[in-house]
Amino acid sequence: MTQALPKVFIVGESGTTGLRLQDRLAQRTDLELLHLPEDKRKDLPTIRAYAKEADLMFLCLPDAASKEVVDAVKD
């Protein structure tokens, strides 16, 4: 029985920091990167759904936007 790979979700993956993090993690074979559809990258319900699926989430956003995401997914 194979074990599921940990799922990593980068919010803000299209920004400078998010792109660098994504480039580094994309080379790894021991995890699965989750990617938002481009048209949903600012959609809080979609972000919340992906966050619930993820084992680890990185926020590569300005402070105010990060706080908004944390408030949306804290449950």
C-alpha positions in Angstrom: 0.0 0.0 0.0 1.5 3.3 -1.0 1.3 6.3 1.2 -0.2 9.5 -0.1 2.2 12.3 -0.7 1.8 15.4 1.5 0.0 18.2 -0.3 1.5 21.7 -0.3 -0.5 24.8 -1.3 1.1 28.1 -2.1 -1.2 31.0 -1.9 0.3 33.8 -4.1 2.2 31.4 -6.3 2.3 33.9 -9.2 4.2 36.5 -7.2 8.0 36.7 -6.9 8.3 34.8 -3.7 5.6 32.3 -4.6 7.3 31.6 -7.9 10.6 31.0 -6.3 9.1 28.7 -3.7 7.1 26.9 -6.4 10.3 26.4 -8.5 12.1 24.8 -5.5 9.3 22.6 -4.5 8.4 21.5 -8.0 11.7 19.6 -8.2 10.7 17.4 -5.2 9.1 14.0 -5.7 8.1 13.5 -2.1 5.2 16.0 -2.2 2.3 17.1 -4.3 1.8 20.8 -5.2 -1.7 22.1 -5.4 -2.4 24.9 -7.9 -5.3 27.2 -8.0 -6.8 27.9 -11.4 -5.6 31.4 -12.5 -9.1 32.8 -12.5 -9.7 31.7 -8.9 -6.4 33.0 -7.3 -8.3 35.7 -5.4 -11.5 33.7 -4.7 -11.7 33.0 -1.0 -14.1 30.1 -1.2 -11.8 28.3 -3.6 -8.7 29.1 -1.5 -10.5 27.7 1.5 -11.3 24.5 -0.4 -7.7 24.0 -1.4 -6.5 24.9 2.1 -8.7 22.1 3.6 -7.1 19.6 1.1 -3.5 20.7 1.9 -1.2 19.4 4.6 0.9 22.6 4.5 0.1 26.0 3.2 2.5 28.9 2.4 1.1 32.4 2.2 3.2 34.5 -0.2 1.0 37.6 0.0 1.1 41.1 1.5 0.2 41.2 5.2 -3.4 42.4 4.7 -4.2 39.7 2.1 -2.5 37.0 4.3 -4.6 38.0 7.3 -7.8 37.8 5.1 -6.8 34.3 4.0 -6.0 33.2 7.5 -9.4 34.5 8.7 -11.1 32.6 5.9 -9.4 29.2 6.6 -8.8 29.2 10.3 -11.4 26.6 11.0 
